[in-house]
């Protein structure tokens, strides 16, 4: 199912910026009818692809209690997301990782960031932004809206033990579409 909220597009011929994506996800998250239309599963995340601005890739995602993404990045895409209902927590690393050619990195101190994102709050981020997003609620779903440009070429998934970040898997669009 593909849903198209009323777009406000970047200038013709230009790629959407992080600000354009953040504006889009904020407006989309405010569409109560769209948010309510997402089927929610008590055990796993659910998602519906949306039409994003300027050729971007966008998703409406439902998060059951206790669910999360694990550590990952969005490769060469910039992005934005906003919590539409419930509350999400984002843990991120304030460090730019090498694009390729590594399996294990030891992180320095003071790179960890934590951000609580209740309904209506969100953020944008640049390329190679490493984070994990969690619904820490024990009893309430959360719903969020995400947009990426260019459309996700891959997602790198990581494991983390203390300061050690390890590349575990690289997913391509065919793995999640």
Phi and psi in degrees as GROMACS dihedral restraints (atoms count N, CA, C in turn):
[ dihedral_restraints ]
;  ai    aj    ak    al  type     phi  dphi    fc
    3     4     5     6     1  -117.8    20    10
    4     5     6     7     1   130.1    20    10
    6     7     8     9     1  -119.6    20    10
    7     8     9    10     1   141.8    20    10
    9    10    11    12     1  -123.2    20    10
   10    11    12    13     1    97.4    20    10
   12    13    14    15     1   -68.9    20    10
   13    14    15    16     1   159.5    20    10
   15    16    17    18     1   -57.4    20    10
   16    17    18    19     1   113.6    20    10
   18    19    20    21     1   -81.7    20    10
   19    20    21    22     1   147.5    20    10
   21    22    23    24     1  -117.3    20    10
   22    23    24    25     1   107.7    20    10
   24    25    26    27     1   -91.9    20    10
   25    26    27    28     1   154.5    20    10
   27    28    29    30     1   -65.7    20    10
   28    29    30    31     1   169.4    20    10
   30    31    32    33     1   -52.9    20    10
   31    32    33    34     1   143.8    20    10
   33    34    35    36     1   -55.4    20    10
   34    35    36    37     1   131.4    20    10
   36    37    38    39     1    85.3    20    10
   37    38    39    40     1    -2.6    20    10
   39    40    41    42     1  -110.4    20    10
   40    41    42    43     1   149.2    20    10
   42    43    44    45     1   -76.4    20    10
   43    44    45    46     1   144.7    20    10
   45    46    47    48     1   -64.8    20    10
   46    47    48    49     1   140.0    20    10
   48    49    50    51     1   -88.7    20    10
   49    50    51    52     1   173.1    20    10
   51    52    53    54     1   -57.8    20    10
   52    53    54    55     1   -39.1    20    10
   54    55    56    57     1   -64.8    20    10
   55    56    57    58     1   -40.6    20    10
   57    58    59    60     1   -61.5    20    10
   58    59    60    61     1   -43.9    20    10
   60    61    62    63     1   -65.4    20    10
   61    62    63    64     1   -42.2    20    10
   63    64    65    66     1   -63.9    20    10
   64    65    66    67     1   -41.7    20    10
   66    67    68    69     1   -60.3    20    10
   67    68    69    70     1   -44.6    20    10
   69    70    71    72     1   -60.2    20    10
   70    71    72    73     1   -49.2    20    10
   72    73    74    75     1   -67.9    20    10
   73    74    75    76     1   -33.5    20    10
   75    76    77    78     1   -63.9    20    10
   76    77    78    79     1   -48.3    20    10
   78    79    80    81     1   -63.2    20    10
   79    80    81    82     1   -41.3    20    10
   81    82    83    84     1   -67.0    20    10
   82    83    84    85     1   -40.6    20    10
   84    85    86    87     1   -64.5    20    10
   85    86    87    88     1   -22.6    20    10
   87    88    89    90     1   -83.1    20    10
   88    89    90    91     1    -4.8    20    10
   90    91    92    93     1   -84.3    20    10
   91    92    93    94     1    91.6    20    10
   93    94    95    96     1   -58.4    20    10
   94    95    96    97     1   -36.6    20    10
   96    97    98    99     1   -65.0    20    10
   97    98    99   100     1   -43.4    20    10
   99   100   101   102     1   -64.1    20    10
  100   101   102   103     1   -46.3    20    10
  102   103   104   105     1   -60.7    20    10
  103   104   105   106     1   -42.8    20    10
  105   106   107   108     1   -68.5    20    10
  106   107   108   109     1   -21.0    20    10
  108   109   110   111     1   -78.3    20    10
  109   110   111   112     1   -13.0    20    10
  111   112   113   114     1   -72.1    20    10
  112   113   114   115     1   123.2    20    10
  114   115   116   117     1   -68.5    20    10
  115   116   117   118     1   132.3    20    10
  117   118   119   120     1  -107.4    20    10
  118   119   120   121     1   136.9    20    10
  120   121   122   123     1  -109.5    20    10
  121   122   123   124     1   133.4    20    10
  123   124   125   126     1   -68.7    20    10
  124   125   126   127     1   -14.5    20    10
  126   127   128   129     1  -117.8    20    10
  127   128   129   130     1   -20.4    20    10
  129   130   131   132     1  -142.0    20    10
  130   131   132   133     1   158.7    20    10
  132   133   134   135     1   -66.7    20    10
  133   134   135   136     1   147.8    20    10
  135   136   137   138     1  -122.6    20    10
  136   137   138   139     1   155.9    20    10
  138   139   140   141     1  -154.6    20    10
  139   140   141   142     1   154.5    20    10
  141   142   143   144     1  -134.2    20    10
  142   143   144   145     1   133.4    20    10
  144   145   146   147     1   -78.6    20    10
  145   146   147   148     1   139.5    20    10
  147   148   149   150     1  -116.4    20    10
  148   149   150   151     1   163.0    20    10
  150   151   152   153     1   -86.7    20    10
  151   152   153   154     1   113.1    20    10
  153   154   155   156     1   -91.1    20    10
  154   155   156   157     1   169.3    20    10
  156   157   158   159     1   -73.1    20    10
  157   158   159   160     1   144.4    20    10
  159   160   161   162     1    57.6    20    10
  160   161   162   163     1    33.9    20    10
  162   163   164   165     1    82.8    20    10
  163   164   165   166     1    11.5    20    10
  165   166   167   168     1   -76.4    20    10
  166   167   168   169     1   163.1    20    10
  168   169   170   171     1  -100.2    20    10
  169   170   171   172     1   132.1    20    10
  171   172   173   174     1  -135.7    20    10
  172   173   174   175     1   152.6    20    10
  174   175   176   177     1  -142.7    20    10
  175   176   177   178     1   142.8    20    10
  177   178   179   180     1  -103.9    20    10
  178   179   180   181     1   122.8    20    10
  180   181   182   183     1  -125.2    20    10
  181   182   183   184     1   133.2    20    10
  183   184   185   186     1  -103.2    20    10
  184   185   186   187     1   134.0    20    10
  186   187   188   189     1  -118.6    20    10
  187   188   189   190     1   108.9    20    10
  189   190   191   192     1   -68.1    20    10
  190   191   192   193     1   162.1    20    10
  192   193   194   195     1   -52.0    20    10
  193   194   195   196     1   134.3    20    10
  195   196   197   198     1    80.0    20    10
  196   197   198   199     1     2.3    20    10
  198   199   200   201     1   -88.8    20    10
  199   200   201   202     1   160.2    20    10
  201   202   203   204     1  -162.4    20    10
  202   203   204   205     1   176.5    20    10
  204   205   206   207     1   -94.9    20    10
  205   206   207   208     1   -24.0    20    10
  207   208   209   210     1    77.2    20    10
  208   209   210   211     1   167.3    20    10
  210   211   212   213     1   -69.7    20    10
  211   212   213   214     1   133.2    20    10
  213   214   215   216     1  -160.9    20    10
  214   215   216   217     1   169.4    20    10
  216   217   218   219     1  -133.3    20    10
  217   218   219   220     1   177.6    20    10
  219   220   221   222     1  -117.5    20    10
  220   221   222   223     1    29.4    20    10
  222   223   224   225     1    53.7    20    10
  223   224   225   226     1  -126.9    20    10
  225   226   227   228     1   -88.4    20    10
  226   227   228   229     1    10.5    20    10
  228   229   230   231     1   -91.8    20    10
  229   230   231   232     1   145.5    20    10
  231   232   233   234     1   -93.0    20    10
  232   233   234   235     1   160.5    20    10
  234   235   236   237     1  -157.0    20    10
  235   236   237   238     1   177.3    20    10
  237   238   239   240     1  -156.3    20    10
  238   239   240   241     1   151.1    20    10
  240   241   242   243     1  -150.3    20    10
  241   242   243   244     1   152.9    20    10
  243   244   245   246     1  -137.0    20    10
  244   245   246   247     1   138.8    20    10
  246   247   248   249     1   -78.3    20    10
  247   248   249   250     1   125.9    20    10
  249   250   251   252     1   -92.8    20    10
  250   251   252   253     1   -35.1    20    10
  252   253   254   255     1  -151.0    20    10
  253   254   255   256     1   154.7    20    10
  255   256   257   258     1    76.6    20    10
  256   257   258   259     1  -153.9    20    10
  258   259   260   261     1  -146.0    20    10
  259   260   261   262     1   136.9    20    10
  261   262   263   264     1  -117.2    20    10
  262   263   264   265     1   156.4    20    10
  264   265   266   267     1  -121.6    20    10
  265   266   267   268     1   133.0    20    10
  267   268   269   270     1  -111.0    20    10
  268   269   270   271     1   127.5    20    10
  270   271   272   273     1  -106.4    20    10
  271   272   273   274     1   129.9    20    10
  273   274   275   276     1  -138.0    20    10
  274   275   276   277     1   167.3    20    10
  276   277   278   279     1  -112.4    20    10
  277   278   279   280     1   126.9    20    10
  279   280   281   282     1   -87.5    20    10
  280   281   282   283     1    63.9    20    10
  282   283   284   285     1  -155.6    20    10
  283   284   285   286     1   144.1    20    10
  285   286   287   288     1   -94.6    20    10
  286   287   288   289     1   121.8    20    10
  288   289   290   291     1   -85.1    20    10
  289   290   291   292     1   152.8    20    10
  291   292   293   294     1   -60.4    20    10
  292   293   294   295     1   146.0    20    10
  294   295   296   297     1   -64.5    20    10
  295   296   297   298     1   -41.3    20    10
  297   298   299   300     1  -152.9    20    10
  298   299   300   301     1   172.6    20    10
  300   301   302   303     1    87.3    20    10
  301   302   303   304     1    20.0    20    10
  303   304   305   306     1  -142.8    20    10
  304   305   306   307     1   157.4    20    10
  306   307   308   309     1  -121.1    20    10
  307   308   309   310     1   -32.7    20    10
  309   310   311   312     1  -139.1    20    10
  310   311   312   313     1   134.4    20    10
  312   313   314   315     1  -130.0    20    10
  313   314   315   316     1   142.1    20    10
  315   316   317   318     1   -99.7    20    10
  316   317   318   319     1   120.3    20    10
  318   319   320   321     1   -82.5    20    10
  319   320   321   322     1   148.2    20    10
  321   322   323   324     1   -82.0    20    10
  322   323   324   325     1   169.2    20    10
  324   325   326   327     1   -67.6    20    10
  325   326   327   328     1   160.1    20    10
  327   328   329   330     1    65.2    20    10
  328   329   330   331     1    26.9    20    10
  330   331   332   333     1   -98.9    20    10
  331   332   333   334     1   -11.2    20    10
  333   334   335   336     1   -80.4    20    10
  334   335   336   337     1   136.2    20    10
  336   337   338   339     1  -129.3    20    10
  337   338   339   340     1   147.4    20    10
  339   340   341   342     1  -132.1    20    10
  340   341   342   343     1   135.1    20    10
  342   343   344   345     1  -137.6    20    10
  343   344   345   346     1   122.8    20    10
  345   346   347   348     1   -86.1    20    10
  346   347   348   349     1   134.2    20    10
  348   349   350   351     1  -127.7    20    10
  349   350   351   352     1    85.1    20    10
  351   352   353   354     1   -70.8    20    10
  352   353   354   355     1   173.2    20    10
  354   355   356   357     1   -50.0    20    10
  355   356   357   358     1   132.3    20    10
  357   358   359   360     1    92.2    20    10
  358   359   360   361     1   -10.5    20    10
  360   361   362   363     1  -105.3    20    10
  361   362   363   364     1   148.5    20    10
  363   364   365   366     1  -165.4    20    10
  364   365   366   367     1  -162.9    20    10
  366   367   368   369     1  -164.9    20    10
  367   368   369   370     1   163.1    20    10
  369   370   371   372     1  -113.5    20    10
  370   371   372   373     1   165.2    20    10
  372   373   374   375     1  -154.4    20    10
  373   374   375   376     1   158.9    20    10
  375   376   377   378     1   -92.0    20    10
  376   377   378   379     1  -174.9    20    10
  378   379   380   381     1   -61.2    20    10
  379   380   381   382     1   146.9    20    10
  381   382   383   384     1    59.5    20    10
  382   383   384   385     1    30.1    20    10
  384   385   386   387     1   -75.3    20    10
  385   386   387   388     1   118.8    20    10
  387   388   389   390     1   -98.1    20    10
  388   389   390   391     1   126.1    20    10
  390   391   392   393     1  -157.7    20    10
  391   392   393   394     1   171.0    20    10
  393   394   395   396     1  -135.4    20    10
  394   395   396   397     1   146.5    20    10
  396   397   398   399     1  -122.0    20    10
  397   398   399   400     1   134.0    20    10
  399   400   401   402     1  -133.2    20    10
  400   401   402   403     1   144.7    20    10
  402   403   404   405     1  -100.7    20    10
  403   404   405   406     1   100.8    20    10
  405   406   407   408     1   -80.9    20    10
  406   407   408   409     1    -1.7    20    10
  408   409   410   411     1   -66.6    20    10
  409   410   411   412     1   143.4    20    10
  411   412   413   414     1   -86.1    20    10
  412   413   414   415     1   -14.0    20    10
  414   415   416   417     1  -145.7    20    10
  415   416   417   418     1     7.2    20    10
  417   418   419   420     1  -132.8    20    10
  418   419   420   421     1   132.1    20    10
  420   421   422   423     1   -66.6    20    10
  421   422   423   424     1   155.9    20    10
  423   424   425   426     1  -123.6    20    10
  424   425   426   427     1   154.6    20    10
  426   427   428   429     1  -132.7    20    10
  427   428   429   430     1   139.2    20    10
  429   430   431   432     1  -139.7    20    10
  430   431   432   433     1   162.4    20    10
  432   433   434   435     1  -121.2    20    10
  433   434   435   436     1   133.4    20    10
  435   436   437   438     1  -128.2    20    10
  436   437   438   439     1   146.9    20    10
  438   439   440   441     1  -142.9    20    10
  439   440   441   442     1   143.7    20    10
  441   442   443   444     1  -138.1    20    10
  442   443   444   445     1   141.5    20    10
  444   445   446   447     1  -143.4    20    10
  445   446   447   448     1   134.2    20    10
  447   448   449   450     1   -65.7    20    10
  448   449   450   451     1   166.4    20    10
  450   451   452   453     1   -49.1    20    10
  451   452   453   454     1   142.0    20    10
  453   454   455   456     1   -53.1    20    10
  454   455   456   457     1   116.3    20    10
  456   457   458   459     1   -81.1    20    10
  457   458   459   460     1   -24.5    20    10
  459   460   461   462     1  -173.6    20    10
  460   461   462   463     1   162.9    20    10
  462   463   464   465     1  -128.3    20    10
  463   464   465   466     1   128.5    20    10
  465   466   467   468     1   -96.6    20    10
  466   467   468   469     1   130.5    20    10
  468   469   470   471     1  -106.7    20    10
  469   470   471   472     1   139.4    20    10
  471   472   473   474     1  -126.1    20    10
  472   473   474   475     1   156.2    20    10
  474   475   476   477     1  -112.0    20    10
  475   476   477   478     1   157.5    20    10
  477   478   479   480     1  -139.1    20    10
  478   479   480   481     1   130.1    20    10
  480   481   482   483     1  -129.0    20    10
  481   482   483   484     1   107.3    20    10
  483   484   485   486     1    57.2    20    10
  484   485   486   487     1  -127.6    20    10
  486   487   488   489     1   -84.1    20    10
  487   488   489   490     1     0.2    20    10
  489   490   491   492     1   -97.1    20    10
  490   491   492   493     1   120.8    20    10
  492   493   494   495     1  -106.6    20    10
  493   494   495   496     1   128.5    20    10
  495   496   497   498     1  -124.2    20    10
  496   497   498   499     1   129.3    20    10
  498   499   500   501     1   -71.2    20    10
  499   500   501   502     1   123.1    20    10
  501   502   503   504     1  -107.7    20    10
  502   503   504   505     1   -35.4    20    10
  504   505   506   507     1  -160.4    20    10
  505   506   507   508     1   148.2    20    10
  507   508   509   510     1  -118.7    20    10
  508   509   510   511     1   122.0    20    10
  510   511   512   513     1  -103.2    20    10
  511   512   513   514     1   146.2    20    10
  513   514   515   516     1  -114.3    20    10
  514   515   516   517     1   164.6    20    10
  516   517   518   519     1   -51.7    20    10
  517   518   519   520     1   -36.2    20    10
  519   520   521   522     1   -64.9    20    10
  520   521   522   523     1   -16.9    20    10
  522   523   524   525     1   -77.6    20    10
  523   524   525   526     1   -20.2    20    10
  525   526   527   528     1  -129.0    20    10
  526   527   528   529     1     6.7    20    10
